Amino acid sequence: SAVISQKPSRDICQRGTSLTIQCQVDSQVTMMFWYRQQPGQSLTLIATANQGSEATYESGFVIDKFPISRPNLTFSTLTVSNMSPEDSSIYLCSVDSGQTEAFFGQGTRLTVV
Amino acid sequence: QQQVKQSPQSLIVQKGGISIINCAYENTAFDYFPWYQQFPGKGPALLIAIRPDVSEKKEGRFTISFNKSAKQFSLHIMDSQPGDSATYFCAASISGNEKLTFGTGTRLTIIP
């Protein structure tokens, strides 16, 4: 199993600002994933982050809006840039165990006012 | 986008009853079907998963039934307890591509 710590757990931000979310894993993992869960909705994959390469973004998500860093095998950040109220969501970091089981952090609840 | 359709959106079951949540998928390349349980303020946690080489998998009170020809799978929770009250998500992925496609979620409430 993997233990994932996300920071911050929640934040209230002004529109037009940016927030960086940190994800720390207790073991080395190849791939890390960032998901968005809008209020009362399902999880949508934003991007896949591999160490040493650019993140791969899913349709509808772009690097300018959601820049991702992956400096090593245990850490990643997701930045939500130039925020608007529509960005209010829970953002979740996830890692794969190597046997297809995915582990999730507790999420970052973002409210944009 | 590859879709996984989940129903019902919400479900209320009496304590001790059977909770049944259904999912259907479109992409026949999917070969891994997990169910996740999410409590408020927490991230999803893997509950049980199945691969299409079997039609059923049981772990304690939780059973996945899988119908490959119909492209459907379901979660059955036997002897449902108030502690089972949570949101449940089905998901699907392709081996070698670890991205999960999630269903829309089912909010399950177990009443005494």
Chai-1 contact restraints between the chains, C-beta under 6 A:
chainA,res_idxA,chainB,res_idxB,connection_type,confidence,min_distance_angstrom,max_distance_angstrom,comment,restraint_id
A,M31,B,E98,contact,1.0,0.0,6.0,A-B,restraint_1
A,S42,B,F102,contact,1.0,0.0,6.0,A-B,restraint_2
A,S42,B,T104,contact,1.0,0.0,6.0,A-B,restraint_3
A,S42,B,G105,contact,1.0,0.0,6.0,A-B,restraint_4
A,L43,B,F102,contact,1.0,0.0,6.0,A-B,restraint_5
A,L45,B,K99,contact,1.0,0.0,6.0,A-B,restraint_6
A,L92,B,G43,contact,1.0,0.0,6.0,A-B,restraint_7
A,D96,B,E98,contact,1.0,0.0,6.0,A-B,restraint_8
A,T100,B,Y32,contact,1.0,0.0,6.0,A-B,restraint_9
A,E101,B,L46,contact,1.0,0.0,6.0,A-B,restraint_10
A,A102,B,L100,contact,1.0,0.0,6.0,A-B,restraint_11
A,F104,B,G43,contact,1.0,0.0,6.0,A-B,restraint_12
A,F104,B,P44,contact,1.0,0.0,6.0,A-B,restraint_13
A,G105,B,G43,contact,1.0,0.0,6.0,A-B,restraint_14
A,Q106,B,K42,contact,1.0,0.0,6.0,A-B,restraint_15
A,Q106,B,G43,contact,1.0,0.0,6.0,A-B,restraint_16
A,G107,B,G43,contact,1.0,0.0,6.0,A-B,restraint_17
